[in-house]
Amino acid sequence: MPQISEITKQKKRERFNIFLDGRYAFSVNDYSLLENKLAVGILLDEERINSILAKEQTGTLTDLAVKFLSIRPRSEKEVIDYLVKKIAIKNEIKFSEAQRSPLINRVISKLKRYKYINDKEFAIWLLNSRLKSVSPRSLRIIKAELKIKGISPEIVEIV
């Protein structure tokens, strides 16, 4: 079982590099460091390392999604596509492979739980935005735009 031999603080962010048996293994944020009680001399088995890394990745993706949502409201599909793109780039894998990542469902359910994503509210926002625009769009064009953004036909009809 590998042992934490060193923990160093990164210069730019509130992150820490974890070294196992003298070799760099991974980095965590300050919250993860405290939550997992990581300290020099602690033994980490493969299961615990994977658990720490999964939580760390979920947290990082959640932070990215929240920043993405802070610009303007988004549909669930838009957020999923954004997350898939981020995973594909970071892991240097194809878009289709990144779509199967279990991290996406974790992040989306977390965002829904905190009410950051709601397709019905998004559809209402988009409709109002397009109707109040300097050059308002027809309902047919707005419906097509909602469909492209992944809004279900049921929600489109309700809105």
Disulfide bonds with the S-S distance in Angstrom:
none
